Amino acid sequence: MSYKDNIKLFALNSNKPLAEKIAKRMGLKLSTSSVVRFSDGEIQVDIDDSVRGKDVFLIQSTSAPVNDNLMELLIMIDAVRRASAASVNIVLPYYGYARQDRKTRAREPITAKLVADMIQAAGADRVLSLDLHAPQIQGFFDIPVDNLMGAPLLADYFLSNHLEEDAVVVSPDHGGVTRARKLAEFLGTSIAIVDKRRPKANVAEVMNIIGDVKGKRAILIDDMIDTAGTITLAAQALEDAGATEVYACATHAVLSGPAVDRLNNSVIKSLVLTDSIQQPAEKNLDKMILVSVGPLMGDAIKLIMEHKPMSPLFDTRYDANKYKDK
């Protein structure tokens, strides 16, 4: 019996186009359900297909509106658990609250851990995530967590367009060096780091470039772009340091506040993003290039269901045709 006979895929409201791509990759149709709201704002979930004895995968990014999407997910987990699903697996292309992963000052919550506890308490058995802001969030769960990386997918775009030639991969801060090194391995390039320093209070930050970017194509990589302040300033610093052109890429396009204006007015030539977060029309940029994580996440679900190792999705450039129809 094929794993397809025992699996049910459900899309909640945060990113249905991505859920459809995941289902198409797996050769399945999304199971039917609806999430509606009562007049007072409370959420009601209706599941039209039986899930008794099935391996259920719920696809939901906890992106804006974060609290609504998180609550939808928790209620749906409870619903399928009470409907006697064999397992409840959560596909989280974007994990909201991930940036609050430790205490940085007194009396501060660790909300990333709280969200993990809530997902587990609701009844989840497994989480499939993508580029968690901090890898240690995997340890906040006491259930299996498979955290996919965006770098192999982003690398495929740059390699397919021969943009790795005379290039250098740049981390916009010290915290992203591991991510930059991984992309550089795939592209066969060196890395550089943007070092931000504030010489003294009330003095503007000075950006120093660690590494050689002069005469090279700079490729900035980050896990997410929120207000775009860091990445646009880094791009300008790279151009000032002699980079011939600046590309930027990120897994999660949060794009809040002044992000769209900052990116439109920046020196960034092209911005390569994934569709982990569904973008409204007003946030579409002329310089934005979207690559879909649907095939990657669909392949990951296949490997989970077939009890096969996930390492091939991490170790090499992600080729969407490699696992197709297997």
Protein Blocks (a to p, Z undefined) as FASTA:
>chain_A
ZZklmcccdddfklmmlmmmmmmmnopacddddddddfkopacdddfbdcehiacddddd
fbddfklmmmmmmmmmmmmmmnopabdcdddfbaghklmmbcfbehiacfklmmmmmmmm
nopabdcdehifblklmmmpccdcddddfklmmmmmmmmnopmgopacddfbfklmmmmm
mmmmmnopacdddddddfbghiacddddedjfehpacddddfbdcklmmmmmmmmmmmmn
opabdcdddfbdnkgajlmmmmmmmmbfbdcddfkbccdfklpcfklccddfklmmmmmm
mmmmnopafklmmmpccdfklmgoZZ
